[in-house]
Amino acid sequence: MSPVAYVGGQFVPEAEASVSILDHAVLYGDGVFETVIAWEGRIFRLDAHVRRFLRSCAAVALDCPVTPERLTERVVSTVRRNGLADAYVKWILTRGSNGTPLMDPTGCVPNLIIMARPFIDRSSETGLRLKTVAVRRPPGQVLDAHVKSLNYLNLVMAKIEARAAAVDQALMLDVHGRVCEAPGFNVFVVTDGVLRTPRHDVLLGITRQTTMELAEELGFPVVETDLELYDAYTADEIFLTSTAGGLLPVRELDGRTIGSGEPGPVLSALQDAYRAALSSPRWSTPVG
C-alpha cells in the first residue's frame, strides 16, 4: 500500500505531497514538530506530545490551524489510513508562505503535515559508543531547547562530528561544559542506584518524563541536576532516551568503558517497564 500523508488540509498519497519552496520551513527552518510511535495498534503518550507541541507553537508565536482534539484525530487517522500497527509518526507545522522569499512572517499561512512510516527499530543490545563533540548545545537565550523546532542544524553538525570519529552517537555539552544531550536524545547517568539527568538547555522529552515516572514506581530515586563529564565517566550506567529510540544503553564514552561495559540492571528493569507501558491503555491511544 502506498503511504498516505496529511498536507495542505487533506490526505494525499505521500508521493504527491508538496510544500512551497517559499515556505518559511524551507527558507529558514521556521516551524515545529513532534514525533510519536504506535505500538501494537496504540499510539504512546499522544496526549502528552500534543500538549508539548502546542507549547512549542506558543513559544514561537505559531498558530495551530486545528484544535487539539482535531489534531489528535488526524494523527490517529494517518496511522490508520497507512494500515500500520507499529509505526513511526511525525507531524510538522510550518510557518507557511506569504508569497515572498523574505524573512518577514506577515501573512504566512501555517501548514500542517502528518506522516507515518513502519516503526524503525533503533535498539542496541550491546550498547552505544559515544564521543563528546565540540559542537555545543545553544543556551535558551539563543535557541530554547524546550521548543521542538525545525532548526536542528546544531544537532546535525554534532552527528556529523560523531560519525567522523567512527562512533555511534554524539554527547553534547552546554556552553558551560556541562553534560546536556545527545542529538535527539536525553541522557541519564546511574550511580549507586540513583538516576540523574541534566536540567539545563535540554528538550523536556516525553520518554525522559516517562522514564522518571517508571523509575520512581520501581523505587529508583531520580534527580534533575547539573552533570559534569566526571559524573558521566564514573557512572555505573549511562543510557539515552527518545520517543523513536526508546531506552538505549551506552557502553563507552570518549574511550572510557562505562560500568561493566554492558547494559546495567537499572536500565534492564526500566526497559522491561517501558516495553510494557508502550501498549498499555494507561499510557496510549488506540488507533482502531
C-alpha positions in Angstrom: 0.0 0.0 0.0 1.4 3.4 -1.0 2.0 5.7 2.1 -0.6 8.4 2.8 0.2 11.8 4.3 -1.8 14.8 5.5 -0.7 18.1 4.0 -2.5 21.3 3.0 -5.7 20.3 4.8 -6.2 16.9 3.1 -4.9 13.3 2.9 -3.0 12.6 -0.2 -0.6 9.9 -1.5 2.8 10.7 0.0 4.3 10.8 -3.4 2.0 13.7 -4.3 2.6 15.7 -1.1 4.3 19.0 -1.6 5.5 22.1 0.3 6.1 25.5 -1.4 9.8 26.5 -1.9 8.7 29.8 -0.3 7.5 28.2 2.9 9.5 29.6 5.9 10.2 26.0 6.9 12.3 25.6 3.7 13.8 29.1 3.8 14.6 29.4 7.5 13.8 26.2 9.3 10.8 28.1 10.7 8.4 25.6 12.3 7.9 23.0 15.0 7.3 19.2 15.0 6.5 16.2 17.1 7.3 12.5 16.8 5.3 9.6 18.3 5.3 5.9 17.9 2.5 3.4 17.5 3.0 0.0 19.1 0.6 -2.9 18.7 -2.1 -0.6 17.4 -1.8 2.1 20.1 0.0 5.5 20.0 2.2 6.0 23.0 1.5 9.2 25.1 -0.2 11.0 22.2 -1.9 13.5 24.6 1.4 14.5 26.1 3.0 15.0 22.7 0.1 17.2 21.6 0.4 19.3 24.7 4.2 19.8 24.2 3.6 20.6 20.5 1.1 23.3 21.4 3.6 24.8 23.9 6.2 24.9 21.1 3.7 26.7 18.9 3.0 29.2 21.6 6.7 29.8 22.2 7.4 30.7 18.6 4.1 32.6 18.0 2.8 30.0 15.6 -1.0 29.4 15.5 -2.0 25.8 15.0 -4.8 25.6 12.4 -6.7 22.8 14.2 -7.9 22.2 17.7 -6.0 19.7 20.0 -8.9 17.2 19.5 -8.8 17.5 15.7 -5.0 17.2 15.7 -5.3 14.0 17.7 -7.9 12.6 15.4 -5.8 13.4 12.3 -2.7 11.8 13.7 -4.7 8.7 14.6 -6.3 8.7 11.1 -2.9 9.0 9.4 -1.7 5.8 11.2 -5.0 4.0 10.4 -5.0 5.0 6.7 -1.5 3.6 6.4 -2.6 0.3 7.9 0.2 0.3 10.5 0.1 -1.3 13.9 3.7 -0.4 14.7 4.6 3.0 13.3 6.9 6.0 13.4 4.7 9.1 13.2 5.8 12.7 12.7 3.8 15.9 12.4 5.1 19.3 11.4 3.7 22.7 11.5 5.5 25.1 9.2 5.2 28.9 9.3 3.9 28.7 5.7 4.4 31.2 2.9 3.4 34.7 2.2 4.5 34.5 -1.4 7.9 36.1 -0.9 11.4 34.8 0.0 11.7 37.4 2.7 12.1 36.7 6.5 9.1 38.8 7.5 6.4 36.3 8.5 3.5 38.7 8.0 0.7 37.0 6.0 2.1 33.5 6.3 -0.5 30.7 6.5 0.7 27.7 8.6 0.7 24.3 7.0 0.2 21.1 9.0 1.9 18.0 7.7 1.4 14.5 9.2 3.3 11.3 8.0 3.5 7.7 9.2 6.0 5.0 8.4 6.6 1.5 9.6 8.3 1.5 13.0 12.1 1.9 12.8 13.9 -0.3 15.3 16.9 1.6 16.8 17.5 -0.6 19.8 21.0 -1.7 20.7 21.8 -5.0 22.6 25.4 -4.3 23.3 25.3 -0.5 23.9 26.4 2.6 22.1 29.8 4.2 21.8 29.7 8.0 22.4 32.1 10.9 21.9 31.9 14.3 23.4 31.8 16.7 20.5 33.0 20.3 20.1 29.6 21.5 18.9 27.7 22.9 21.9 24.0 22.9 22.6 23.0 26.6 22.5 21.5 28.2 25.6 17.9 29.1 25.9 18.8 32.8 25.3 19.9 31.8 21.8 17.6 28.9 20.8 15.4 27.4 23.5 15.8 23.6 23.7 12.3 23.4 25.1 11.0 24.2 21.6 11.0 21.2 19.3 11.7 23.4 16.3 12.7 22.5 12.7 16.1 24.3 13.3 18.1 21.2 14.0 21.4 22.1 12.2 23.2 22.3 15.6 22.3 18.6 16.3 23.1 17.6 12.7 26.6 19.0 13.0 27.1 17.1 16.2 26.1 13.9 14.5 28.5 14.6 11.6 31.3 15.1 14.1 30.5 11.8 15.8 30.3 10.0 12.5 33.7 11.4 11.5 35.1 9.9 14.8 33.6 6.5 13.9 31.4 6.3 17.0 27.6 5.7 17.3 26.4 8.9 18.8 27.5 12.4 20.0 27.4 13.7 23.5 26.7 17.4 23.6 27.7 19.8 26.3 26.2 23.2 27.1 28.3 26.4 26.8 29.4 25.9 30.4 30.8 22.4 29.7 28.0 20.5 31.5 26.5 17.3 30.1 23.5 18.2 28.0 22.0 15.9 25.4 22.8 13.5 22.5 21.2 14.7 19.2 17.6 13.7 19.5 18.1 12.0 22.9 18.0 12.9 26.6 20.7 11.5 28.8 20.6 9.6 32.1 23.5 8.5 34.3 23.1 6.0 37.1 25.4 5.9 40.2 24.7 3.8 43.2 21.2 3.2 42.0 20.3 6.9 41.7 19.3 8.2 38.2 20.5 11.7 37.3 19.6 13.7 34.2 20.6 17.2 33.1 18.2 20.0 33.9 19.5 22.9 31.7 19.2 23.5 28.0 17.6 20.2 27.2 14.3 19.2 25.5 11.8 18.1 28.1 11.4 14.7 26.4 8.3 12.7 26.8 10.3 9.5 27.1 12.5 11.3 29.6 9.5 12.1 31.7 8.1 8.5 31.3 11.5 7.1 32.4 11.5 9.3 35.5 7.9 8.2 36.4 8.7 4.5 35.8 11.9 4.8 37.8 10.1 6.2 40.8 7.5 3.4 40.6 10.3 0.9 40.6 11.9 2.5 43.6 14.8 4.2 41.9 15.5 7.8 43.0 15.6 10.4 40.2 17.3 13.8 40.3 17.3 16.6 37.7 20.6 18.3 38.2 23.8 19.7 36.6 26.2 17.0 35.4 29.9 17.3 34.6 31.8 14.9 32.3 33.3 13.4 35.5 29.8 12.3 36.5 29.4 10.5 33.2 32.9 9.0 33.1 32.5 7.5 36.6 28.8 6.4 36.3 27.7 2.8 36.8 25.4 3.1 33.8 24.6 5.7 31.1 21.6 5.4 28.8 19.8 7.6 26.3 16.1 8.1 25.9 13.9 9.3 23.0 10.5 8.6 21.5 11.8 7.0 18.4 14.7 5.1 20.1 13.3 4.1 23.5 15.9 3.5 26.1 19.4 2.8 24.7 22.4 1.7 26.7 25.8 3.4 26.5 28.9 1.2 26.9 31.6 3.7 26.1 32.2 7.4 26.3 35.4 9.1 25.0 37.2 5.8 25.0 36.2 5.0 28.6 34.2 1.9 29.4 31.0 2.7 31.3 30.5 0.4 34.3 30.9 -3.2 33.2 30.6 -2.2 29.5 27.2 -4.0 29.3 23.6 -2.8 29.9 23.2 -2.5 33.6 20.4 -3.7 36.0 18.7 -0.4 36.4 18.4 0.1 32.6 17.2 -3.5 32.2 14.4 -3.0 34.8 13.4 0.3 33.1 13.4 -1.3 29.6 11.0 -4.0 30.8 8.7 -1.5 32.3 8.9 0.8 29.3 8.0 -2.1 26.8 5.0 -3.0 29.0 3.9 0.7 29.0 4.1 1.1 25.2 0.8 -0.8 24.6 -0.8 -0.2 27.9 -4.2 1.6 27.9 -2.8 3.7 30.8 -0.3 5.3 28.5 -1.6 5.1 25.0 -4.3 5.9 22.5 -5.9 3.2 20.3 -5.6 3.5 16.5 -8.6 1.3 15.7 
